[in-house]
Amino acid sequence: MSLELLSKLETKIQAALETIELLKMELEEEKQRGVSLIEQNQQLSQDLNSWNEKVTGLVGLLNEEVS
């Protein structure tokens, strides 16, 4: 009977180890996705700043023409 219990315990431990490994892989993927999103956010922020500068410049030119 104790061999049967050990066998069941071994099966459960193996399943737990496999689950842990899968979760580690998922965590790594999510970390990479997070890094990618941070980089994308930085690029979009730079693009937004660039557009804001261009619009401000054009509004300034319009104001000079109107004045």
Contacts in CASP RR format, 6 or more apart in sequence:
PFRMAT RR
TARGET T0000
AUTHOR 0000-0000-0000
METHOD contacts of the structure
MODEL  1
MSLELLSKLETKIQAALETIELLKMELEEEKQRGVSLIEQNQQLSQDLNS
WNEKVTGLVGLLNEEVS
END
